[in-house]
Amino acid sequence: MWDGFIKTAAVTPKIRVADVSYNAEEVIRLAREAAAEGAKIIVFPELVLTAYTCGDLFLQAPLIRKAGRALLDVAHRTADLEALIFVGLPVEICGKLYNTAAVLQRGKILGLVPKRSLPNYNEYYEARWFHPGVEEVTEISFFGQTVPFGMNLLFRCIPKEEGLQGAEAESSGSLAGLMIGAELCEDLWTPDPPCTRAAMAGANLIVNLSASVEVTGKNIYREQLVSMTSARLIAGYVYASAGEGESSQDLVFGGQRLICENGTMLADSGRFTCGITYAELDIDRLLAERRRMTTYPSEPSPVYRVVPFTLKMERTVLTRIYNRRPFVPDEQADRERRCEEILTIQALGLKKRIEHVHSKAAVIGISGGLDSTLALLVTARAFDLLSMDHSGILAVTMPAFGTTDRTYHNAVEMSKALGCTLKEINIKEAVQIHFRDIGHDPSVTDVTYENGQARERTQILMDLANQYGGMVIGTGDMSELALGWATYNGDHMSMYAVNCSVPKTLVRHLVHYAADTCGDKRLQETLLDVLDTPVSPELLPPKDGRIAQITEDLVGPYELHDFFLYYVLRFGFDPLKIYRLAKLAFKGIYEDDVILKWEKTFYWRFFSQQYKRSCIPDGPKVGSVALSPRGDLRMPSDAVVSIWREKLDLL
């Protein structure tokens, strides 16, 4: 449960109709099994102690009393379990019968939550036996115990943190925000389900005890409903439905179990099975989303009664899969749709800017690398949208001390294949003169040597834009901006930056998608060779004709940095949690000390290089993470990184 994770279980036992003793034994057995697997939230179906399909037997006093005593037995025989257990049963209060969810922990009944919406249409007859639940919470006597009863009950976690030190203590506090609400089956299917107000009152995990019958196609709607409810509420949602063992007199129950988190389906048992379905919910992630969404009406509500429960802090064994490239969809079809969408967004953004400034040309520095290739492809799309001839794209290659034949050839071939106007300007002599003017020894290949070339190139591009009545198209990507891997007032600057919110790991897929769909063999071959070329700024002289300066050897693997960037900006995760997730995602690829080294590098560079991001040019946002100082990241240029680095120093 460190780092905000909590393991949940949705359980469908195989029961017997009206055989309360048998059903209680199954609930106890499966609750213990789920707890042994580390589940801390265990959810059983609606009316599981009696069966949902008892019909008019619900009017029989022996069944009601037996169910109540069985609940006490379940509580007593699970008293050694720490987990919060949700069990469905009928409860009689003042002569009225309620369909309720009982909440158990450590032998105690923490509360009874009644069902509000009683379906009485088609195959359903619940209003024949049950009374609608009331929102107001009252104290009732339940077989000698005083128990809170009412719909407006929430259950809040208080983590036990005794004995935790170092990194454990730093990661332990995140479950203090866990708040759980409960509803039953039909409640979810109504226009204004109880979970909406529970979430607004602070609940970030909703459990649903259900008995949903199966008809053709209903499972699709059910999955969508649970998923979209979790997304709308920015909450976790654990759904457990009745299954085999219910009466099949007129109906069949599929036992589907679903666990969702903010619209993402973490686990789906499918239909027509009994058993336990597990998933780890990330409460940190949910809280981060709610903090970010300032329109979320999450003020504490006085009409809700909050019942505290405690959990010991333990390390949850994670079975969740974390994509090494969170910006890139795993499935090819999804990836292709994403690539087409992003290229269109980039091109439309540039199209608008060209129209607005009445630009006659677009000027791009073409290096033969990935970023400038993508910028050129986007510009060609924008020109197509404007019905402008590609000859208005001025592709400028500017070889210097580090340029290799391979990248030079690719820059030339690509520009020609797209029908651009190609211009070559060798900058060696100009840079040499500049070094002489400022008194720099060209044999000293330091930062002055490198940046002098970058700034000379930018000066040329800007002046050509003036000369041709055009605008300079920026090529730098979001990963470079995050790390500050750009020369200030060099490649850092342009008149419109089309790649500014595209991470490096996604740039590669966009170029590959363009290669696969361009329909031009010459262009395709060039793009594929660009993809096969090591990422490099090519500012140092080559060795034996090959690139001498490999970017990822200097700043670290971009796939690691993009992973860090995603979880830092998208969710504001703790550095220790990000390290843990990175170890899971990159297991067998990078050693733990390598991940830690580059994560420390990421934080240092991300904080120290903000001044470059504070004045970047306009450019289109394409995803949920962006670095524009006018949009998504209002970060001071002088913020100190010590809090974040100190966390990693604990490891």
C-alpha positions in Angstrom: 0.0 0.0 0.0 3.0 2.3 -0.2 2.9 4.8 -3.0 -0.9 4.9 -2.9 -1.6 1.5 -4.3 -4.3 -0.7 -2.8 -5.3 -4.2 -4.0 -9.0 -4.8 -4.5 -10.9 -7.9 -5.1 -14.3 -8.4 -6.8 -15.7 -11.8 -5.8 -18.5 -14.0 -7.2 -19.1 -17.1 -5.1 -21.2 -20.1 -6.4 -24.1 -20.0 -4.0 -27.3 -21.8 -3.2 -30.7 -20.1 -3.2 -31.9 -19.5 0.4 -29.1 -21.7 1.8 -27.7 -19.0 4.1 -25.3 -21.2 6.0 -23.7 -22.5 2.8 -23.4 -19.1 1.3 -21.9 -17.6 4.5 -19.2 -20.4 4.4 -18.4 -19.5 0.8 -18.2 -15.8 1.6 -15.8 -16.6 4.5 -13.7 -18.9 2.4 -13.3 -16.5 -0.5 -12.7 -13.5 1.7 -9.9 -15.3 3.4 -8.5 -16.4 0.0 -8.6 -12.8 -1.3 -7.0 -11.4 1.9 -4.2 -14.0 1.6 -3.5 -12.6 -1.9 -3.1 -9.1 -0.3 -6.6 -7.7 -1.1 -7.6 -4.9 1.3 -11.0 -4.1 -0.3 -13.1 -7.2 -0.9 -16.5 -6.9 -2.6 -19.2 -9.6 -2.8 -22.4 -9.4 -4.9 -25.8 -8.1 -3.9 -27.8 -10.2 -1.4 -25.0 -12.8 -1.5 -25.9 -14.4 1.8 -29.5 -15.3 0.7 -29.2 -15.2 -3.1 -30.8 -12.5 -5.1 -33.5 -14.8 -6.6 -35.3 -15.7 -3.4 -38.5 -14.0 -4.6 -41.3 -14.0 -2.0 -39.0 -15.9 0.4 -37.7 -12.5 1.3 -41.0 -12.1 3.2 -40.2 -15.0 5.4 -38.9 -14.0 8.8 -36.6 -17.1 9.2 -34.6 -16.2 6.1 -34.2 -12.6 7.2 -33.1 -13.6 10.7 -30.8 -16.3 9.4 -29.1 -13.8 7.1 -28.5 -11.3 10.0 -26.9 -14.0 12.2 -24.9 -15.2 9.2 -23.5 -11.7 8.8 -22.4 -11.7 12.5 -20.7 -15.1 11.9 -18.9 -13.8 8.8 -17.7 -10.8 10.8 -16.6 -13.0 13.7 -14.7 -15.5 11.5 -12.9 -12.8 9.5 -12.0 -10.8 12.6 -8.3 -11.6 12.0 -8.4 -10.0 8.5 -7.5 -6.4 8.0 -9.5 -6.1 4.7 -12.6 -4.1 4.4 -15.3 -6.6 3.3 -18.6 -5.7 1.6 -21.3 -8.3 1.8 -24.9 -8.1 0.5 -27.9 -9.2 2.6 -31.5 -8.2 3.4 -31.9 -6.2 6.7 -35.2 -5.5 8.5 -35.6 -2.1 10.3 -38.8 -1.0 11.9 -40.9 -3.5 9.9 -39.3 -2.4 6.6 -36.9 -4.6 4.6 -33.9 -3.1 2.9 -31.5 -4.5 0.3 -28.2 -3.5 2.0 -24.4 -3.7 1.7 -22.8 -4.5 5.0 -19.2 -3.2 5.6 -17.1 -5.4 7.8 -13.6 -5.1 9.2 -11.8 -6.9 12.0 -15.0 -8.5 13.3 -17.0 -5.3 13.4 -19.9 -4.1 11.3 -18.8 -0.6 10.3 -22.0 0.3 8.5 -25.0 -0.8 6.5 -25.7 1.0 3.2 -29.2 0.5 1.7 -30.1 0.4 -2.0 -31.9 3.4 -3.2 -33.2 2.5 -6.6 -35.4 -0.6 -6.6 -36.1 -1.8 -10.2 -39.7 -3.0 -10.6 -39.9 -3.4 -14.4 -39.4 -6.3 -16.8 -37.9 -9.1 -14.9 -37.4 -7.2 -11.7 -39.8 -7.1 -8.7 -37.6 -5.6 -5.9 -40.2 -3.1 -4.8 -42.5 -6.1 -4.0 -40.2 -6.9 -1.1 -37.8 -4.0 -0.3 -38.1 -0.4 0.8 -36.0 2.3 -0.9 -32.9 3.3 1.1 -32.8 6.7 2.9 -29.9 9.1 2.6 -29.9 10.2 6.3 -27.6 8.1 8.5 -29.1 6.9 11.8 -27.9 4.5 14.4 -29.8 1.2 14.5 -29.6 -1.9 16.7 -28.5 -4.9 14.7 -28.5 -8.1 16.7 -27.3 -6.3 19.7 -24.7 -4.1 17.9 -25.2 -0.4 17.3 -24.5 0.2 13.6 -24.8 3.3 11.4 -27.4 2.8 8.7 -28.0 5.0 5.6 -27.0 5.7 2.1 -24.8 8.7 3.1 -22.0 6.6 4.6 -18.4 6.9 3.6 -15.4 4.9 4.8 -12.1 6.7 5.3 -8.7 5.0 5.5 -6.3 6.0 8.3 -2.9 4.3 7.5 -0.9 2.9 10.3 2.7 4.1 9.8 4.5 2.9 13.0 8.0 1.7 12.5 8.4 3.0 9.0 11.7 4.8 8.2 13.6 6.3 5.2 12.1 5.6 1.8 9.2 3.6 3.4 8.1 6.5 5.5 8.4 8.9 2.6 6.0 6.7 0.5 3.5 5.8 3.3 1.1 8.7 3.5 -0.7 8.5 0.2 -3.5 6.2 1.4 -4.7 8.8 3.9 -6.8 10.2 1.1 -8.7 6.9 0.4 -12.4 7.3 0.9 -14.9 4.6 -0.1 -18.6 4.8 -1.0 -21.0 2.0 -1.7 -24.0 1.5 -3.9 -26.0 -1.5 -5.2 -26.7 -2.6 -8.7 -29.6 -0.5 -10.1 -28.3 2.6 -8.3 -25.6 2.8 -10.9 -28.0 2.6 -13.8 -30.1 5.7 -12.8 -29.6 9.2 -14.1 -28.4 10.5 -10.8 -26.6 7.6 -9.1 -25.6 7.8 -5.4 -22.0 7.5 -6.3 -22.0 11.0 -7.9 -22.8 12.8 -4.6 -20.5 10.4 -2.7 -17.6 11.3 -5.0 -18.4 15.0 -4.6 -18.2 14.5 -0.8 -14.7 13.0 -1.2 -15.2 9.3 -2.1 -12.5 8.2 -4.6 -13.4 4.5 -4.6 -16.9 3.3 -5.3 -17.9 -0.4 -4.7 -21.0 -1.8 -6.3 -22.7 -5.0 -5.0 -24.7 -6.2 -8.0 -27.0 -8.9 -9.3 -27.1 -8.1 -13.0 -29.0 -10.6 -15.3 -27.6 -11.6 -18.6 -29.2 -10.9 -21.9 -27.5 -10.5 -25.3 -25.2 -7.5 -25.5 -25.9 -6.3 -22.0 -22.3 -6.9 -20.9 -21.0 -4.3 -23.4 -23.3 -1.6 -22.0 -22.4 -2.7 -18.4 -18.6 -2.4 -19.1 -19.1 1.0 -20.7 -21.3 2.2 -17.9 -18.8 1.2 -15.2 -15.8 2.5 -17.1 -17.4 5.9 -17.9 -18.7 6.3 -14.4 -15.2 5.9 -13.0 -14.0 8.4 -15.6 -16.7 10.9 -14.8 -16.1 10.7 -11.1 -12.3 10.4 -11.4 -12.6 7.4 -9.1 -11.9 3.7 -8.8 -14.9 1.4 -9.3 -15.1 -2.2 -8.1 -18.1 -4.0 -9.4 -19.1 -7.6 -8.3 -22.1 -9.3 -9.7 -24.0 -12.4 -8.8 -23.4 -15.5 -10.9 -23.8 -19.3 -10.9 -26.0 -20.6 -8.2 -28.8 -18.1 -8.5 -32.1 -19.5 -9.6 -32.3 -20.0 -13.4 -36.1 -20.2 -13.3 -36.4 -17.3 -15.7 -33.0 -15.7 -15.6 -29.3 -16.3 -15.9 -26.7 -14.3 -13.9 -23.2 -14.0 -15.5 -21.1 -13.1 -12.5 -19.1 -10.4 -14.3 -16.5 -8.6 -12.2 -15.1 -5.3 -13.2 -12.4 -3.0 -11.7 -11.9 0.4 -13.3 -9.8 3.4 -12.5 -10.6 6.8 -14.0 -12.0 5.2 -17.2 -9.4 2.6 -17.6 -10.5 -1.1 -17.3 -7.9 -2.7 -15.0 -9.7 -6.1 -14.8 -12.6 -7.7 -16.4 -13.5 -11.3 -15.5 -15.8 -11.8 -18.5 -19.1 -13.5 -18.0 -20.3 -16.9 -16.8 -17.6 -17.5 -14.3 -17.3 -17.6 -10.5 -14.2 -16.6 -8.6 -12.1 -13.7 -7.6 -10.8 -10.8 -9.8 -8.0 -8.6 -8.6 -6.5 -5.3 -9.5 -4.4 -2.7 -7.7 -5.9 0.8 -7.7 -3.7 3.8 -7.7 -5.2 6.3 -5.2 -2.4 8.8 -5.8 -3.3 8.9 -9.5 -6.9 9.7 -8.7 -6.1 12.4 -6.2 -3.7 13.9 -8.6 -6.4 14.1 -11.3 -8.8 15.7 -8.9 -6.2 18.3 -7.8 -5.6 19.2 -11.4 -9.3 19.5 -12.3 -10.2 22.6 -10.4 -13.8 22.3 -11.7 -14.3 19.1 -9.7 -16.8 19.9 -6.9 -15.1 17.9 -4.1 -15.9 19.9 -1.0 -16.7 17.8 2.1 -20.4 17.4 2.7 -21.9 17.6 6.2 -24.7 15.3 5.2 -22.3 12.4 4.9 -21.1 10.5 7.9 -17.5 9.3 7.6 -16.5 6.1 9.3 -12.8 5.7 9.8 -10.9 2.4 9.4 -7.2 1.6 9.7 -4.9 -0.3 7.5 -1.3 -1.2 8.2 1.2 0.1 5.6 2.5 -2.8 3.5 4.1 -3.1 0.1 1.5 -4.1 -2.4 2.8 -6.5 -5.0 1.9 -4.9 -8.3 0.5 -6.9 -11.1 -0.4 -3.8 -13.2 1.4 -3.5 -16.5 3.2 -0.1 -17.1 4.0 0.8 -20.6 7.6 1.7 -21.1 6.5 4.3 -23.6 3.4 5.9 -22.0 3.1 8.4 -24.8 2.9 5.6 -27.4 -0.1 3.2 -27.7 0.8 -0.5 -27.5 -1.7 -1.7 -30.2 -0.7 -1.0 -33.8 -4.2 0.1 -34.8 -4.4 2.6 -31.9 -0.9 3.8 -32.6 -1.7 4.5 -36.3 -4.8 6.4 -35.3 -2.8 8.4 -32.8 -0.1 9.2 -35.3 -2.7 10.4 -37.9 -4.4 12.5 -35.3 -1.2 14.1 -34.1 0.1 14.9 -37.6 -3.2 16.5 -38.4 -3.2 18.6 -35.2 0.4 19.8 -35.9 -0.4 20.6 -39.5 -3.6 22.5 -38.7 -1.8 24.6 -36.1 0.8 25.5 -38.6 -1.8 26.1 -41.3 -3.5 28.7 -39.1 -0.3 30.5 -38.3 0.7 30.7 -42.0 -2.7 32.0 -42.9 -2.6 34.6 -40.1 0.8 36.1 -40.9 0.3 35.8 -44.7 3.5 33.8 -44.9 4.7 33.1 -48.5 7.2 30.5 -47.4 8.3 28.1 -44.6 12.0 27.9 -43.7 13.2 24.7 -42.0 16.7 23.7 -41.1 17.1 20.1 -42.3 19.7 18.0 -40.5 18.7 14.5 -41.6 17.7 13.7 -38.0 14.3 12.7 -36.6 13.0 16.1 -35.4 13.7 18.1 -38.5 12.3 15.2 -40.6 9.0 15.3 -38.7 8.8 19.1 -38.9 9.3 18.9 -42.7 6.6 16.3 -43.0 4.2 18.4 -40.9 5.0 21.5 -43.0 4.3 19.6 -46.2 0.9 18.6 -44.8 0.1 22.2 -43.8 1.0 23.3 -47.4 -1.3 20.7 -48.8 -4.2 21.9 -46.6 -3.5 25.5 -47.9 -3.2 24.3 -51.5 0.3 25.8 -51.6 3.0 24.3 -53.7 5.8 22.5 -51.8 8.4 24.6 -53.6 7.4 27.3 -51.0 9.1 25.2 -48.4 12.7 26.2 -48.1 14.6 23.2 -46.8 18.0 24.5 -45.6 20.9 22.1 -45.0 23.8 23.7 -43.2 26.7 21.3 -42.9 29.4 22.1 -40.4 32.2 20.3 -38.4 30.0 17.4 -37.2 27.9 16.7 -40.3 28.2 13.1 -41.6 27.6 12.0 -45.2 24.7 9.9 -44.1 22.6 12.6 -42.5 23.5 15.1 -45.3 22.4 12.6 -47.9 19.1 12.0 -46.1 18.4 15.7 -45.7 18.9 16.3 -49.4 17.0 13.2 -50.6 14.0 13.9 -48.3 13.7 17.5 -49.4 13.8 16.6 -53.1 11.3 13.7 -52.7 8.8 16.2 -51.1 9.3 18.7 -53.8 10.8 21.4 -51.5 13.2 24.1 -52.5 16.6 22.9 -51.3 19.3 25.3 -50.2 22.7 24.3 -48.9 24.8 26.7 -46.9 28.0 25.4 -45.4 28.6 27.3 -42.1 32.2 26.2 -41.4 33.8 29.4 -42.6 31.2 31.7 -40.9 31.7 29.9 -37.6 35.4 30.1 -37.9 35.2 33.8 -38.4 32.9 34.0 -35.4 35.4 32.1 -33.2 38.1 34.5 -34.3 36.0 37.5 -33.5 35.3 36.2 -29.9 38.7 34.8 -29.4 37.8 31.2 -29.2 40.3 28.4 -30.1 38.5 26.1 -32.5 40.5 23.2 -31.3 38.7 23.5 -28.0 35.5 21.6 -28.7 33.6 22.8 -25.6 30.1 24.3 -25.2 31.1 27.5 -27.0 32.3 25.4 -30.0 29.0 23.5 -30.1 26.6 26.4 -29.5 28.4 28.7 -31.9 27.3 26.4 -34.7 23.7 26.1 -33.4 23.3 29.9 -33.2 24.8 30.5 -36.6 22.3 28.1 -38.1 19.4 29.9 -36.4 20.6 33.3 -37.6 20.7 32.0 -41.2 17.2 30.6 -40.9 15.8 33.8 -39.5 17.4 36.0 -42.1 16.2 33.7 -44.9 12.7 33.9 -43.6 12.9 37.7 -43.9 14.4 37.4 -47.3 11.7 35.0 -48.6 8.8 36.5 -46.8 8.3 33.3 -44.7 8.6 32.0 -41.2 11.0 29.7 -39.5 9.5 26.3 -38.4 10.9 25.0 -35.2 12.0 21.4 -35.0 12.8 20.7 -31.4 10.7 18.2 -29.5 9.2 18.1 -26.0 11.8 15.7 -24.6 14.6 18.1 -25.5 12.6 21.0 -23.9 12.1 19.0 -20.7 15.9 18.3 -20.5 16.9 21.7 -21.7 18.8 19.9 -24.5 18.7 22.9 -26.8 21.0 25.8 -27.5 19.4 28.9 -26.0 18.6 31.3 -28.9 19.9 28.6 -31.2 17.7 25.6 -32.1 15.7 26.7 -29.1 14.1 29.5 -31.1 11.8 29.7 -34.1 8.7 31.4 -35.3 6.4 28.4 -34.8 7.5 25.1 -33.2 5.4 22.2 -34.5 7.1 19.5 -32.4 7.1 21.3 -29.1 4.6 18.9 -27.4 5.7 15.7 -29.1 8.0 13.5 -27.0 11.0 11.9 -28.6 9.6 8.3 -28.2 6.6 9.4 -30.2 8.5 11.3 -32.9 10.0 8.1 -34.0 6.6 6.5 -34.5 5.2 9.5 -36.3 8.1 9.4 -38.8 7.6 5.6 -39.2 3.9 6.1 -39.8 4.7 8.7 -42.5 7.1 6.2 -44.1 4.5 3.5 -44.1 1.7 5.7 -45.6 3.6 8.1 -47.9 3.2 6.0 -51.1 6.6 7.2 -52.4 9.3 4.5 -52.4 12.2 7.0 -52.6 10.8 9.0 -49.6 10.0 5.9 -47.7 13.6 4.5 -48.0 15.0 7.9 -46.9 12.7 8.1 -43.9 13.5 4.5 -42.8 17.2 5.4 -42.9 16.6 8.5 -40.8 14.9 6.2 -38.3 17.9 4.0 -38.3 20.3 6.8 -37.6 21.5 7.5 -34.0 20.1 10.6 -32.4 22.8 13.3 -32.4 23.2 17.1 -32.6 26.3 16.5 -34.8 28.3 19.4 -33.4 31.5 17.5 -32.8 33.7 16.3 -35.6 32.9 12.7 -36.7 35.2 9.8 -36.1 36.1 7.7 -39.1 33.2 9.3 -40.9 30.7 8.2 -38.2 28.7 10.3 -35.7 30.9 10.9 -32.7 28.3 12.5 -30.5 25.4 10.2 -29.4 22.8 12.2 -27.5 21.6 9.3 -25.3 25.1 8.6 -24.1 25.2 12.1 -22.8 21.8 12.8 -21.3 20.5 9.3 -20.9 17.9 7.1 -22.8 15.0 9.1 -24.1 12.6 6.3 -23.3 13.5 6.6 -19.6 13.3 10.4 -19.7 9.9 10.3 -21.4 8.7 7.8 -18.8 9.8 10.2 -16.0 8.4 13.2 -17.7 5.0 11.6 -18.1 4.6 10.7 -14.5 6.1 13.9 -13.2 3.8 16.2 -15.2 0.7 14.1 -15.7 0.3 13.0 -12.2 2.8 14.8 -10.0 4.0 11.5 -8.6 6.7 11.2 -5.9 10.2 10.5 -7.3 10.3 7.3 -5.2 7.1 6.0 -6.8 8.3 6.9 -10.3 11.5 5.0 -9.6 9.4 2.0 -8.5 7.2 2.1 -11.6 10.3 2.5 -13.9 11.9 -0.6 -12.3 8.7 -2.5 -13.2 8.4 -1.1 -16.7 12.1 -1.5 -17.6 12.8 -4.8 -15.8 15.4 -6.7 -17.8 16.3 -3.7 -19.9 18.0 -1.3 -17.4 19.6 -2.1 -14.1 18.1 -0.4 -11.0 21.2 1.8 -10.5 21.0 3.0 -14.1 17.4 4.0 -13.7 18.2 5.8 -10.5 21.1 7.6 -12.2 19.1 9.0 -15.0 16.1 9.8 -12.9 18.4 12.1 -10.8 19.7 13.5 -14.0 16.2 14.2 -15.2 15.2 16.1 -12.1 18.3 18.2 -12.1 18.0 19.1 -15.8 14.2 19.6 -15.6 14.5 22.2 -12.8 17.7 23.9 -14.0 16.6 24.4 -17.6 13.1 25.9 -17.0 14.4 29.3 -18.1 14.6 28.0 -21.6 11.0 26.8 -21.5 9.8 30.1 -20.1 10.3 31.8 -23.5 9.7 29.1 -26.1 7.8 30.0 -29.3 4.2 29.1 -29.9 3.4 25.6 -31.0 0.4 23.2 -30.9 -0.4 21.0 -27.9 -1.1 17.4 -29.1 -1.4 15.4 -25.8 -2.2 15.5 -22.1 1.4 16.6 -21.2 2.8 19.8 -22.6 5.4 22.3 -21.5 4.2 25.6 -22.8 4.6 28.4 -20.3 1.3 29.8 -21.6 -0.6 26.6 -21.3 0.3 23.6 -19.2 3.4 24.4 -17.2 3.6 27.6 -15.2 6.9 26.8 -13.4 9.3 29.3 -12.0 12.7 29.4 -13.6 14.4 29.6 -10.2 12.7 26.7 -8.4 15.0 24.5 -6.3 15.2 20.8 -6.9 16.3 19.7 -3.5 13.0 18.2 -2.3 12.8 15.9 -5.2 16.5 14.9 -5.2 16.5 14.3 -1.5 13.8 11.7 -2.0 16.0 9.8 -4.4 19.0 10.1 -2.1 17.0 7.9 0.5 17.4 4.9 -1.8 
